[in-house]
Amino acid sequence: MKKHTATHESEHLLEDAQELLSATAHVAEEKVVEARRRLTAAIEKGKAALHNIQDKAVAGAKATDQVIRDHPYQSIGVALGVGALFGYLISRRNR
């Protein structure tokens, strides 16, 4: 399954930050040590937020799937209505 671009970019950002931490591990200057500590904390918060968002997205998709399975004809009707509304709005905008 292809990952969403924002998720993919977030993972790359976390990887880059971890590489930066590894590259500066030998530097003992006080400012660098403090920056590394803050970056480590930010990475952990970022990971937790990313996992939280992914979990919520999966739960939302499962709930949506269940509603559609429980009410297939109503779902088709709603999708048709929303599509018709968007089509109408887009056609008015292009005039």
MOPAC internal coordinates of N, CA, C and O (Angstrom, degrees):
PM7 1SCF
backbone

  N    0.0000 0     0.00 0     0.00 0    0    0    0
  C    1.4300 1     0.00 0     0.00 0    1    0    0
  C    1.5308 1   108.72 1     0.00 0    2    1    0
  O    1.2310 1   120.08 1   -47.40 1    3    2    1
  N    1.3245 1   117.46 1   132.60 1    3    2    1
  C    1.4471 1   122.18 1  -178.37 1    5    3    2
  C    1.5214 1   110.17 1   -76.75 1    6    5    3
  O    1.2310 1   120.56 1   -45.60 1    7    6    5
  N    1.3358 1   116.54 1   134.40 1    7    6    5
  C    1.4508 1   120.99 1  -179.71 1    9    7    6
  C    1.5119 1   110.20 1   -80.24 1   10    9    7
  O    1.2310 1   121.25 1   -29.27 1   11   10    9
  N    1.3197 1   115.21 1   150.73 1   11   10    9
  C    1.4533 1   121.67 1   175.65 1   13   11   10
  C    1.5223 1   108.29 1   -65.28 1   14   13   11
  O    1.2310 1   119.86 1   -33.68 1   15   14   13
  N    1.3059 1   117.87 1   146.32 1   15   14   13
  C    1.4497 1   123.44 1  -175.74 1   17   15   14
  C    1.5304 1   112.00 1   -57.91 1   18   17   15
  O    1.2310 1   119.41 1   135.27 1   19   18   17
  N    1.3214 1   118.73 1   -44.73 1   19   18   17
  C    1.4660 1   121.09 1  -179.20 1   21   19   18
  C    1.5264 1   110.88 1   -62.89 1   22   21   19
  O    1.2310 1   120.27 1   140.25 1   23   22   21
  N    1.3197 1   117.08 1   -39.75 1   23   22   21
  C    1.4554 1   120.65 1   177.95 1   25   23   22
  C    1.5125 1   110.10 1   -65.00 1   26   25   23
  O    1.2310 1   120.78 1   135.74 1   27   26   25
  N    1.3207 1   116.12 1   -44.26 1   27   26   25
  C    1.4546 1   121.63 1   179.70 1   29   27   26
  C    1.5287 1   110.26 1   -61.77 1   30   29   27
  O    1.2310 1   120.00 1   135.77 1   31   30   29
  N    1.3243 1   117.61 1   -44.23 1   31   30   29
  C    1.4614 1   121.85 1   179.04 1   33   31   30
  C    1.5182 1   111.20 1   -66.01 1   34   33   31
  O    1.2310 1   120.02 1   142.68 1   35   34   33
  N    1.3234 1   117.57 1   -37.32 1   35   34   33
  C    1.4652 1   121.15 1   178.28 1   37   35   34
  C    1.5238 1   110.41 1   -63.85 1   38   37   35
  O    1.2310 1   120.60 1   138.33 1   39   38   37
  N    1.3123 1   116.46 1   -41.67 1   39   38   37
  C    1.4673 1   119.96 1   178.94 1   41   39   38
  C    1.5202 1   110.61 1   -64.81 1   42   41   39
  O    1.2310 1   120.17 1   140.29 1   43   42   41
  N    1.3413 1   117.29 1   -39.71 1   43   42   41
  C    1.4681 1   120.46 1   177.27 1   45   43   42
  C    1.5242 1   110.90 1   -64.52 1   46   45   43
  O    1.2310 1   120.36 1   139.74 1   47   46   45
  N    1.3175 1   116.92 1   -40.26 1   47   46   45
  C    1.4623 1   120.86 1   178.32 1   49   47   46
  C    1.5273 1   110.22 1   -61.68 1   50   49   47
  O    1.2310 1   120.27 1   136.73 1   51   50   49
  N    1.3179 1   117.08 1   -43.27 1   51   50   49
  C    1.4608 1   120.60 1   178.24 1   53   51   50
  C    1.5268 1   111.08 1   -63.97 1   54   53   51
  O    1.2310 1   120.26 1   138.46 1   55   54   53
  N    1.3308 1   117.11 1   -41.54 1   55   54   53
  C    1.4657 1   120.76 1   178.21 1   57   55   54
  C    1.5288 1   110.89 1   -63.12 1   58   57   55
  O    1.2310 1   120.50 1   136.63 1   59   58   57
  N    1.3469 1   116.65 1   -43.37 1   59   58   57
  C    1.4596 1   120.76 1   179.15 1   61   59   58
  C    1.5258 1   111.27 1   -62.77 1   62   61   59
  O    1.2310 1   120.63 1   139.66 1   63   62   61
  N    1.3197 1   116.40 1   -40.34 1   63   62   61
  C    1.4677 1   120.30 1   178.88 1   65   63   62
  C    1.5262 1   110.57 1   -64.91 1   66   65   63
  O    1.2310 1   120.31 1   139.60 1   67   66   65
  N    1.3193 1   117.01 1   -40.40 1   67   66   65
  C    1.4607 1   120.05 1   178.64 1   69   67   66
  C    1.5255 1   111.04 1   -66.40 1   70   69   67
  O    1.2310 1   120.36 1   143.13 1   71   70   69
  N    1.3312 1   116.91 1   -36.87 1   71   70   69
  C    1.4688 1   120.24 1   176.18 1   73   71   70
  C    1.5236 1   110.63 1   -64.76 1   74   73   71
  O    1.2310 1   120.35 1   140.39 1   75   74   73
  N    1.3274 1   116.94 1   -39.61 1   75   74   73
  C    1.4599 1   121.38 1   177.24 1   77   75   74
  C    1.5261 1   110.47 1   -61.87 1   78   77   75
  O    1.2310 1   120.57 1   138.09 1   79   78   77
  N    1.3185 1   116.52 1   -41.91 1   79   78   77
  C    1.4613 1   119.91 1   177.55 1   81   79   78
  C    1.5263 1   110.81 1   -61.50 1   82   81   79
  O    1.2310 1   120.50 1   137.30 1   83   82   81
  N    1.3095 1   116.64 1   -42.70 1   83   82   81
  C    1.4694 1   120.39 1   179.48 1   85   83   82
  C    1.5236 1   111.02 1   -65.38 1   86   85   83
  O    1.2310 1   120.20 1   139.59 1   87   86   85
  N    1.3216 1   117.23 1   -40.41 1   87   86   85
  C    1.4607 1   121.41 1  -177.58 1   89   87   86
  C    1.5261 1   112.33 1   -68.40 1   90   89   87
  O    1.2310 1   120.22 1   153.74 1   91   90   89
  N    1.3323 1   117.19 1   -26.26 1   91   90   89
  C    1.4651 1   120.15 1  -177.90 1   93   91   90
  C    1.5209 1   112.28 1  -104.21 1   94   93   91
  O    1.2310 1   120.06 1  -167.58 1   95   94   93
  N    1.3214 1   117.50 1    12.42 1   95   94   93
  C    1.4647 1   121.23 1  -176.21 1   97   95   94
  C    1.5303 1   112.14 1   -61.57 1   98   97   95
  O    1.2310 1   119.68 1   149.80 1   99   98   97
  N    1.3220 1   118.21 1   -30.20 1   99   98   97
  C    1.4597 1   121.60 1  -176.86 1  101   99   98
  C    1.5358 1   113.19 1   -82.64 1  102  101   99
  O    1.2310 1   119.88 1   167.59 1  103  102  101
  N    1.3262 1   117.83 1   -12.41 1  103  102  101
  C    1.4598 1   121.69 1  -178.16 1  105  103  102
  C    1.5335 1   108.93 1   -82.71 1  106  105  103
  O    1.2310 1   120.91 1   -53.65 1  107  106  105
  N    1.3340 1   115.87 1   126.35 1  107  106  105
  C    1.4623 1   120.20 1  -175.49 1  109  107  106
  C    1.5292 1   112.21 1  -109.26 1  110  109  107
  O    1.2310 1   119.58 1  -174.29 1  111  110  109
  N    1.3162 1   118.41 1     5.71 1  111  110  109
  C    1.4536 1   121.11 1   179.92 1  113  111  110
  C    1.5307 1   109.36 1   -61.22 1  114  113  111
  O    1.2310 1   120.97 1   -39.42 1  115  114  113
  N    1.3248 1   115.75 1   140.58 1  115  114  113
  C    1.4654 1   121.38 1  -172.93 1  117  115  114
  C    1.5317 1   112.76 1   -56.97 1  118  117  115
  O    1.2310 1   119.64 1   136.50 1  119  118  117
  N    1.3169 1   118.30 1   -43.50 1  119  118  117
  C    1.4618 1   121.49 1  -179.16 1  121  119  118
  C    1.5280 1   111.01 1   -64.26 1  122  121  119
  O    1.2310 1   120.59 1   140.59 1  123  122  121
  N    1.3153 1   116.47 1   -39.41 1  123  122  121
  C    1.4650 1   120.58 1  -179.65 1  125  123  122
  C    1.5246 1   109.95 1   -69.15 1  126  125  123
  O    1.2310 1   120.67 1   138.90 1  127  126  125
  N    1.3219 1   116.32 1   -41.10 1  127  126  125
  C    1.4638 1   120.48 1   179.18 1  129  127  126
  C    1.5325 1   109.70 1   -61.57 1  130  129  127
  O    1.2310 1   120.14 1   136.07 1  131  130  129
  N    1.3239 1   117.34 1   -43.93 1  131  130  129
  C    1.4706 1   121.32 1   178.90 1  133  131  130
  C    1.5317 1   110.78 1   -64.86 1  134  133  131
  O    1.2310 1   120.59 1   137.83 1  135  134  133
  N    1.3211 1   116.48 1   -42.17 1  135  134  133
  C    1.4728 1   120.10 1   178.95 1  137  135  134
  C    1.5218 1   110.50 1   -63.86 1  138  137  135
  O    1.2310 1   120.33 1   140.56 1  139  138  137
  N    1.3239 1   116.98 1   -39.44 1  139  138  137
  C    1.4644 1   120.83 1   178.26 1  141  139  138
  C    1.5242 1   110.51 1   -64.26 1  142  141  139
  O    1.2310 1   120.47 1   140.08 1  143  142  141
  N    1.3428 1   116.70 1   -39.92 1  143  142  141
  C    1.4646 1   120.67 1   179.21 1  145  143  142
  C    1.5252 1   110.56 1   -63.47 1  146  145  143
  O    1.2310 1   120.40 1   134.84 1  147  146  145
  N    1.3296 1   116.83 1   -45.16 1  147  146  145
  C    1.4598 1   120.55 1   179.38 1  149  147  146
  C    1.5279 1   111.19 1   -66.07 1  150  149  147
  O    1.2310 1   120.61 1   140.91 1  151  150  149
  N    1.3292 1   116.44 1   -39.09 1  151  150  149
  C    1.4607 1   119.68 1   179.04 1  153  151  150
  C    1.5218 1   111.00 1   -65.93 1  154  153  151
  O    1.2310 1   120.34 1   139.85 1  155  154  153
  N    1.3094 1   116.95 1   -40.15 1  155  154  153
  C    1.4642 1   120.54 1   177.51 1  157  155  154
  C    1.5320 1   110.69 1   -61.29 1  158  157  155
  O    1.2310 1   120.67 1   136.67 1  159  158  157
  N    1.3339 1   116.32 1   -43.33 1  159  158  157
  C    1.4720 1   120.32 1   178.38 1  161  159  158
  C    1.5269 1   110.52 1   -64.05 1  162  161  159
  O    1.2310 1   120.61 1   139.35 1  163  162  161
  N    1.3375 1   116.44 1   -40.65 1  163  162  161
  C    1.4682 1   120.18 1   179.43 1  165  163  162
  C    1.5273 1   111.11 1   -65.98 1  166  165  163
  O    1.2310 1   120.20 1   142.69 1  167  166  165
  N    1.3144 1   117.23 1   -37.31 1  167  166  165
  C    1.4734 1   120.83 1   178.24 1  169  167  166
  C    1.5247 1   109.50 1   -62.65 1  170  169  167
  O    1.2310 1   120.50 1   134.76 1  171  170  169
  N    1.3171 1   116.65 1   -45.24 1  171  170  169
  C    1.4686 1   120.34 1  -179.49 1  173  171  170
  C    1.5284 1   110.92 1   -63.34 1  174  173  171
  O    1.2310 1   120.29 1   137.91 1  175  174  173
  N    1.3296 1   117.04 1   -42.09 1  175  174  173
  C    1.4603 1   120.14 1   177.18 1  177  175  174
  C    1.5241 1   110.61 1   -64.31 1  178  177  175
  O    1.2310 1   120.69 1   139.33 1  179  178  177
  N    1.3211 1   116.29 1   -40.67 1  179  178  177
  C    1.4637 1   120.66 1   179.30 1  181  179  178
  C    1.5163 1   112.10 1   -63.20 1  182  181  179
  O    1.2310 1   120.64 1   137.17 1  183  182  181
  N    1.3231 1   116.38 1   -42.83 1  183  182  181
  C    1.4635 1   120.38 1   178.31 1  185  183  182
  C    1.5254 1   110.71 1   -62.08 1  186  185  183
  O    1.2310 1   120.92 1   135.60 1  187  186  185
  N    1.3382 1   115.85 1   -44.40 1  187  186  185
  C    1.4621 1   120.00 1  -179.15 1  189  187  186
  C    1.5248 1   110.25 1   -63.70 1  190  189  187
  O    1.2310 1   120.37 1   137.04 1  191  190  189
  N    1.3303 1   116.90 1   -42.96 1  191  190  189
  C    1.4676 1   120.33 1   179.76 1  193  191  190
  C    1.5203 1   110.99 1   -65.01 1  194  193  191
  O    1.2310 1   120.18 1   138.55 1  195  194  193
  N    1.3318 1   117.26 1   -41.45 1  195  194  193
  C    1.4645 1   121.54 1   179.54 1  197  195  194
  C    1.5247 1   110.67 1   -62.16 1  198  197  195
  O    1.2310 1   120.31 1   134.87 1  199  198  197
  N    1.3175 1   117.01 1   -45.13 1  199  198  197
  C    1.4706 1   120.28 1   179.22 1  201  199  198
  C    1.5278 1   110.87 1   -65.52 1  202  201  199
  O    1.2310 1   120.46 1   141.79 1  203  202  201
  N    1.3204 1   116.72 1   -38.21 1  203  202  201
  C    1.4603 1   121.10 1   178.78 1  205  203  202
  C    1.5284 1   110.57 1   -62.91 1  206  205  203
  O    1.2310 1   120.60 1   134.78 1  207  206  205
  N    1.3179 1   116.46 1   -45.22 1  207  206  205
  C    1.4629 1   121.04 1   179.15 1  209  207  206
  C    1.5215 1   110.77 1   -63.80 1  210  209  207
  O    1.2310 1   120.55 1   136.90 1  211  210  209
  N    1.3298 1   116.55 1   -43.10 1  211  210  209
  C    1.4613 1   120.07 1   178.82 1  213  211  210
  C    1.5281 1   110.82 1   -62.61 1  214  213  211
  O    1.2310 1   120.10 1   137.25 1  215  214  213
  N    1.3236 1   117.41 1   -42.75 1  215  214  213
  C    1.4638 1   120.82 1   179.29 1  217  215  214
  C    1.5289 1   111.18 1   -62.58 1  218  217  215
  O    1.2310 1   120.57 1   137.64 1  219  218  217
  N    1.3425 1   116.52 1   -42.36 1  219  218  217
  C    1.4620 1   120.13 1   178.92 1  221  219  218
  C    1.5244 1   111.38 1   -65.83 1  222  221  219
  O    1.2310 1   120.05 1   142.09 1  223  222  221
  N    1.3239 1   117.51 1   -37.91 1  223  222  221
  C    1.4608 1   120.59 1   179.10 1  225  223  222
  C    1.5238 1   110.89 1   -65.30 1  226  225  223
  O    1.2310 1   120.53 1   137.25 1  227  226  225
  N    1.3215 1   116.59 1   -42.75 1  227  226  225
  C    1.4685 1   120.69 1   178.54 1  229  227  226
  C    1.5223 1   110.20 1   -64.19 1  230  229  227
  O    1.2310 1   120.31 1   136.06 1  231  230  229
  N    1.3230 1   117.02 1   -43.94 1  231  230  229
  C    1.4674 1   120.49 1   179.46 1  233  231  230
  C    1.5262 1   110.80 1   -62.86 1  234  233  231
  O    1.2310 1   120.26 1   138.88 1  235  234  233
  N    1.3282 1   117.11 1   -41.12 1  235  234  233
  C    1.4595 1   121.16 1   177.60 1  237  235  234
  C    1.5208 1   112.21 1   -63.68 1  238  237  235
  O    1.2310 1   120.69 1   138.28 1  239  238  237
  N    1.3244 1   116.28 1   -41.72 1  239  238  237
  C    1.4646 1   120.13 1   179.06 1  241  239  238
  C    1.5315 1   110.88 1   -65.32 1  242  241  239
  O    1.2310 1   120.47 1   139.42 1  243  242  241
  N    1.3330 1   116.71 1   -40.58 1  243  242  241
  C    1.4672 1   119.93 1   178.44 1  245  243  242
  C    1.5246 1   111.05 1   -65.30 1  246  245  243
  O    1.2310 1   120.26 1   138.53 1  247  246  245
  N    1.3291 1   117.12 1   -41.47 1  247  246  245
  C    1.4615 1   120.93 1   179.19 1  249  247  246
  C    1.5280 1   110.57 1   -64.52 1  250  249  247
  O    1.2310 1   120.75 1   137.36 1  251  250  249
  N    1.3193 1   116.17 1   -42.64 1  251  250  249
  C    1.4629 1   120.47 1   178.16 1  253  251  250
  C    1.5246 1   111.07 1   -62.69 1  254  253  251
  O    1.2310 1   120.93 1   136.46 1  255  254  253
  N    1.3142 1   115.83 1   -43.54 1  255  254  253
  C    1.4629 1   120.42 1   178.56 1  257  255  254
  C    1.5265 1   110.69 1   -60.31 1  258  257  255
  O    1.2310 1   120.50 1   138.45 1  259  258  257
  N    1.3251 1   116.65 1   -41.55 1  259  258  257
  C    1.4644 1   119.89 1  -179.51 1  261  259  258
  C    1.5183 1   111.60 1   -65.68 1  262  261  259
  O    1.2310 1   120.50 1   138.15 1  263  262  261
  N    1.3421 1   116.65 1   -41.85 1  263  262  261
  C    1.4645 1   120.15 1   178.83 1  265  263  262
  C    1.5256 1   110.10 1   -62.74 1  266  265  263
  O    1.2310 1   120.50 1   137.11 1  267  266  265
  N    1.3209 1   116.65 1   -42.89 1  267  266  265
  C    1.4685 1   120.37 1   179.83 1  269  267  266
  C    1.5235 1   110.49 1   -64.23 1  270  269  267
  O    1.2310 1   120.33 1   140.17 1  271  270  269
  N    1.3281 1   116.98 1   -39.83 1  271  270  269
  C    1.4706 1   119.87 1   178.84 1  273  271  270
  C    1.5393 1   111.33 1   -68.38 1  274  273  271
  O    1.2310 1   120.62 1   144.16 1  275  274  273
  N    1.3172 1   116.42 1   -35.84 1  275  274  273
  C    1.4668 1   120.39 1   179.98 1  277  275  274
  C    1.5267 1   112.32 1   -73.70 1  278  277  275
  O    1.2310 1   119.96 1   149.49 1  279  278  277
  N    1.3288 1   117.68 1   -30.51 1  279  278  277
  C    1.4722 1   122.82 1  -175.47 1  281  279  278
  C    1.5391 1   110.42 1  -134.90 1  282  281  279
  O    1.2310 1   119.91 1  -113.26 1  283  282  281
  N    1.3374 1   117.77 1    66.74 1  283  282  281
  C    1.4700 1   119.32 1  -173.55 1  285  283  282
  C    1.5293 1   113.49 1   -65.65 1  286  285  283
  O    1.2310 1   119.27 1   138.54 1  287  286  285
  N    1.3054 1   119.00 1   -41.46 1  287  286  285
  C    1.4701 1   120.27 1  -176.36 1  289  287  286
  C    1.5268 1   111.27 1   -71.29 1  290  289  287
  O    1.2310 1   120.51 1   140.99 1  291  290  289
  N    1.3169 1   116.63 1   -39.01 1  291  290  289
  C    1.4543 1   119.90 1   177.17 1  293  291  290
  C    1.5328 1   109.89 1   -64.87 1  294  293  291
  O    1.2310 1   120.52 1   142.04 1  295  294  293
  N    1.3304 1   116.62 1   -37.96 1  295  294  293
  C    1.4643 1   121.14 1   178.69 1  297  295  294
  C    1.5198 1   111.14 1   -63.66 1  298  297  295
  O    1.2310 1   120.84 1   138.43 1  299  298  297
  N    1.3221 1   116.00 1   -41.57 1  299  298  297
  C    1.4710 1   120.19 1   177.74 1  301  299  298
  C    1.5208 1   109.63 1   -63.97 1  302  301  299
  O    1.2310 1   120.09 1   137.91 1  303  302  301
  N    1.3220 1   117.44 1   -42.09 1  303  302  301
  C    1.4591 1   121.34 1   179.20 1  305  303  302
  C    1.5269 1   112.33 1   -63.01 1  306  305  303
  O    1.2310 1   120.59 1   136.76 1  307  306  305
  N    1.3261 1   116.48 1   -43.24 1  307  306  305
  C    1.4654 1   120.43 1   178.54 1  309  307  306
  C    1.5234 1   110.09 1   -64.78 1  310  309  307
  O    1.2310 1   120.30 1   135.50 1  311  310  309
  N    1.3279 1   117.03 1   -44.50 1  311  310  309
  C    1.4690 1   120.47 1   179.59 1  313  311  310
  C    1.5250 1   110.62 1   -62.06 1  314  313  311
  O    1.2310 1   120.06 1   139.03 1  315  314  313
  N    1.3147 1   117.50 1   -40.97 1  315  314  313
  C    1.4635 1   121.28 1   178.18 1  317  315  314
  C    1.5277 1   110.39 1   -63.68 1  318  317  315
  O    1.2310 1   120.39 1   135.59 1  319  318  317
  N    1.3289 1   116.85 1   -44.41 1  319  318  317
  C    1.4585 1   120.92 1   179.88 1  321  319  318
  C    1.5237 1   112.36 1   -63.49 1  322  321  319
  O    1.2310 1   120.53 1   135.25 1  323  322  321
  N    1.3191 1   116.59 1   -44.75 1  323  322  321
  C    1.4695 1   120.45 1   178.64 1  325  323  322
  C    1.5186 1   110.52 1   -64.05 1  326  325  323
  O    1.2310 1   120.28 1   137.83 1  327  326  325
  N    1.3198 1   117.08 1   -42.17 1  327  326  325
  C    1.4649 1   120.86 1   178.05 1  329  327  326
  C    1.5169 1   111.96 1   -62.22 1  330  329  327
  O    1.2310 1   120.52 1   137.36 1  331  330  329
  N    1.3226 1   116.60 1   -42.64 1  331  330  329
  C    1.4681 1   120.78 1   178.62 1  333  331  330
  C    1.5251 1   110.65 1   -64.46 1  334  333  331
  O    1.2310 1   120.42 1   138.64 1  335  334  333
  N    1.3234 1   116.81 1   -41.36 1  335  334  333
  C    1.4679 1   120.63 1   178.50 1  337  335  334
  C    1.5272 1   111.13 1   -62.70 1  338  337  335
  O    1.2310 1   120.25 1   133.13 1  339  338  337
  N    1.3227 1   117.13 1   -46.87 1  339  338  337
  C    1.4648 1   120.20 1   177.75 1  341  339  338
  C    1.5206 1   111.27 1   -61.88 1  342  341  339
  O    1.2310 1   120.70 1   137.40 1  343  342  341
  N    1.3182 1   116.27 1   -42.60 1  343  342  341
  C    1.4648 1   119.79 1   178.19 1  345  343  342
  C    1.5134 1   111.65 1   -59.90 1  346  345  343
  O    1.2310 1   120.65 1   136.51 1  347  346  345
  N    1.3283 1   116.36 1   -43.49 1  347  346  345
  C    1.4635 1   120.81 1   178.60 1  349  347  346
  C    1.5271 1   111.01 1   -63.02 1  350  349  347
  O    1.2310 1   120.36 1   133.77 1  351  350  349
  N    1.3226 1   116.91 1   -46.23 1  351  350  349
  C    1.4642 1   120.69 1  -179.37 1  353  351  350
  C    1.5259 1   111.93 1   -64.04 1  354  353  351
  O    1.2310 1   120.07 1   139.38 1  355  354  353
  N    1.3058 1   117.47 1   -40.62 1  355  354  353
  C    1.4674 1   121.12 1   179.36 1  357  355  354
  C    1.5376 1   110.28 1   -67.39 1  358  357  355
  O    1.2310 1   120.28 1   139.59 1  359  358  357
  N    1.3244 1   117.08 1   -40.41 1  359  358  357
  C    1.4629 1   119.29 1  -179.12 1  361  359  358
  C    1.5386 1   111.00 1   -67.22 1  362  361  359
  O    1.2310 1   119.83 1   146.62 1  363  362  361
  N    1.3277 1   117.94 1   -33.38 1  363  362  361
  C    1.4803 1   120.92 1   176.58 1  365  363  362
  C    1.5113 1   110.82 1   -70.72 1  366  365  363
  O    1.2310 1   120.26 1   144.91 1  367  366  365
  N    1.2944 1   117.11 1   -35.09 1  367  366  365
  C    1.4650 1   122.15 1  -178.45 1  369  367  366
  C    1.5382 1   111.40 1   -68.89 1  370  369  367
  O    1.2310 1   120.45 1   147.05 1  371  370  369
  N    1.3104 1   116.75 1   -32.95 1  371  370  369
  C    1.4631 1   121.23 1  -177.32 1  373  371  370
  C    1.5176 1   113.71 1   -82.01 1  374  373  371
  O    1.2310 1   119.69 1   179.17 1  375  374  373
  N    1.2917 1   118.19 1    -0.83 1  375  374  373
  C    1.4706 1   120.33 1  -178.51 1  377  375  374
  C    1.4856 1   111.41 1   -81.24 1  378  377  375
  O    1.2310 1   120.10 1   180.00 1  379  378  377

